[in-house]
Amino acid sequence: MKLCYCDESGTGDEPIAVMVGVVVDAQRMHVTKEHWSSLLSSLSRVVGKELMEIHTRDFYSGNGVWRDIPGHERSRVISMVFDWLAERHHHIVYTSITKSAYFISLKAGQIPAELSTPWRFLGLHLLLSVQRHFQNQKGVKGNTIFVFDNEERERLRFTDMVFNPPAWSDSYYSKTKRRGRLDQIVDVPYFGDSKEVALLQVADFVAYFLRRYAEIKDAGSPPRYPDEMDKVSGWIKTLKSCSISGSAIYSSTGRCDCSEMFFSHAPESIRQLHRS
């Protein structure tokens, strides 16, 4: 059994939105939680205040409790978190949209009604990617439970869509008559509080830096410091090493209409991530 912990970054005024899932074997969850708690304890001692979670935006910018932590030390912690993730052999699944392109297509009626918000668009793409990646592995039917960070405005409609998957999404994973829709997904998604669910914090952390990578590469966002692009690219290289197959997320060839929809609305740097 696997659990996929998901969080998003950039669903406010940012030009690009990203959602990331961290896929973990259930039998190793207790060790992962203990190690993440140890990291938070170490950081709490550094800032002199108990931390329940890392607010990645404030951490990276050196705001709030991180104000007195020098940039090179924060950079070291970021590298440590990405290495920590790779060493534990957890899988990463990701998706992204350029919001201006998405809203143009939505207004033109080119986005299915079920995906009328960026959050739902990203969330379904994660589920479909996990379905396509794991469905041909033996002995893993009904394998993954999804846990999302609390999103009250989306919970009911998204849950209903997952409970009754739209037929137009079948082609994404080449559904056959003998296979149930989204048969790799256990039940409907669950929603939790990131303060209480450690891996949601990890998903938020990774999503932030994947979005920052796309903003610099595709949205013309200037680097905040001289070697930012080099550093962020290094962190994303580590992310690629533990991602599920890129073809399950953004296939380079043979895309159906459903797959093409997700591909065409993603920033170039994200859809080409595994080919760069």
N, C-alpha and C positions, 0 to 999 in steps of 0.2 A: 504494500500500500504506500502511496505517495501523497504528500500534501504540497500544494502550490500556493504560496503566500504572495499576494499581489498588492501593489500600490502604484500610484501614478504621480507624475510630476508635470506641471505646465498646463493645467486645466483652467488657469486664470486668464490673465491678459497676455501671456507668453505666446510667441508665434508658433511654437512647436509643443506638442504634448507627447508624453511617453508613458507607457505602462510596462512594468516589469513583474515577472513572477519568479520566485525562488522555489524550485522543486526539490523536496527533501524526502528521503526515505523515513517513514514513520518510526522505524526501529532505532534510528539514530537521532531522533528529535531531542531527547533529553540531554545528550552530550552537547548538541548545538546550542541549546538554550543556556546551558551552564557556561559555555565559553563566551557567548554574547554577554551574559550577565557579568562575567569577569572583566570583559572589556569596558563595560559601562562603569564598573566599580573603579577601575584604574583611571578612567577619565574623570570620574567624580572627585578623586583625590587630587587630580591636577587642577581642577577649577575650584575646589573647595566647596562644592555643593553637590548634593545627591542628584544624579541624573537618572530619570526614568526612561529616557529615549534621547537619541541624537536628532535634533532638528537640523537636517542637512543644510538647508539654505543659510541658517545663522552660523552653523559650524564653518562652512566654506568661506563665508564672508568675514568671519571673525567678529560677529556681532553678539550682543548679549553676554552670556557667561564665558564666551570664547574670546572676548575682547583682548585679554592679556596673554593669549596663547599665540606665539609667533607663527607666521605663515609656514615656515619650513617644518615646524612641529606638526601643524595640522596636515600638511602634505604627507608627512611620514605616517600619520594615523590612517589617512585615506588609503595609502599603499598597503598598509597592514590589513585593513578590512578586505580589500580585493584579494590579497594573497590568502587570507583566512578563508574566504569563500571558495577559492580554487582548491585549496588543500583539502577541503572537506568533500570534494567531488559532488557538490550540489550542482544541479542543472539550473541554467537561467533561460527563461523565455522572455521575449521582448516584442513590443510593437510601438509604432509611432505614427503621428499624422502631422502634416502641415495644415494648421487650422484654417487658413484662408482658402486653400483648395477644397477642404472638406465642406466648408459652409457654402461655397459657390455651387458645389455638386448637390448639396442638400437642398438648396433653394431651387435648383433646376430639376428636382425630383429624381436624381440619379443615385440617391442613397436610400436603401429600404427604410420604411417607416419605423421598423424596430430599432434602427440605429440612429435615432434623431438627436442624440447627444454624442459629443466626442468620447465621453466615458464609456458609453455602451458600445460604440464602435471599437474602441481599444479592447474592452473586456471580452467581447465575443471573439475577436481575433486571437487573443491569448488561448481561449478554450479550443478553438479550431486548430491552432498550431500544436498544442499538446496532444489533441486527438490524432492528428496526422503523424506526429513523431512516434507515438507509443503504440499505435493500433496494430502494427505488424510484428510486435515483439510477443513471443510466446508466453502464455500464462499471466498476462497482465490485463485481462478484461476487467472493466470497472475499476481502474487502478488509481485514479487521482481525485482527491478532494480539493476543491478550491476555497481559499479563504481570502477575502478582500478586506481592505481597511474600510471602516464605517463610511457609508455613503448613502444616507437615508433617502435622498431624493431619487436614487437609482435602484434601490434594493428591490422593490416590488416588480417593476417592469423588467429588470434584468433577470430576476429569479424566474418570472413567468416565461421569458424567452428561452432560458436554459431548460426549463421543465418541458417546454413545447418548442423545440428548435425549429426554425423556419426551413422549409424544404429547399429554398434557394441556397442554403449553406451546405447541402449534401455534397455538392461537387468538389468542395474544398478538400475533402479527405476521401473522395471517390467511394462514397457509401454504396454498399451493395444491398440487395434485397434481404440477405441473411444477417445483415448487421444493423443493430439498432442505432438510431441517431445519437451521436455523442456518447457512444457506449464505453468510452474510456473514462468518462467523468462520473464520479460517484455522487448521486443525489444532486440537489441544487446547491449553489454556492453558499458559503457561510460568510458572515461579516463580523469583524472583531475590532477591538480598540488597540491601536498600535502600542500604547503604553503597556498593555498586558500581553501582547503577542509579539515576541522578539523578532521573528522572521519578517513581519510586516515592516519593521524598522530597516532591516537589511534591504528589502525590496525598494523602499523609499530612497535609501542611500544610493543604490545602483541606478535607479530611474533618474535621479537628479543629475548624475554625471553623464549618463547616456544622452539626456536632453541637452546638457551643456555642450557636449561633443557636436550634436547636430546643429545647435544654434551658431556655433563658430563656423562650422563647415558649410552650412546651407542658408542660414538666416542673416548672415552678415554681422553677427554680434562680435564686436571687437574683443580681443583677449584682455583680461583684467590685469594681467601682469606679463612680463616679457616671455616666459617659457610656458605659459598656460597650455597652449595647444599641444606641446610635447608631453607635458605631464598628463593631460586628459587622455591623449592618444595611448599613452602607456597603460593607464588604468583600463581603457576600453579593450586593449589587446588582452589583458588578463581576463576580462569579461568574456571575450570571444572563446577563450580556451575552455570555458565551462558552460557554454551555451548549448542548447539543443541544436540540431542541424539547421543551418540557414535555409535549406530548401523547404523545411517544414513551415518556415515563417514567411520568407520572401523568395519563392521559386524563380529562378532566372529564365526558365523556359516552360512551355506547355501550361500556361496559367488559364484556368477556367474564369468565367465572369466574376465569380465571388473572389477568387484569389487575386484577380486583376484589380478589383476595387480596393483591396487593402494595399496592394503593391503601389498603385498609381497615386495614392494619397499620402504615402510615406516620404519623408525627406530622403534625398538621394543617398546621403551618407549612411543612413540606417538600413535601407534596403540593399545596399551594396556592402554591408559590414563584413560579411563572410567572404567577400571577393576582393577585399582591399588588403 
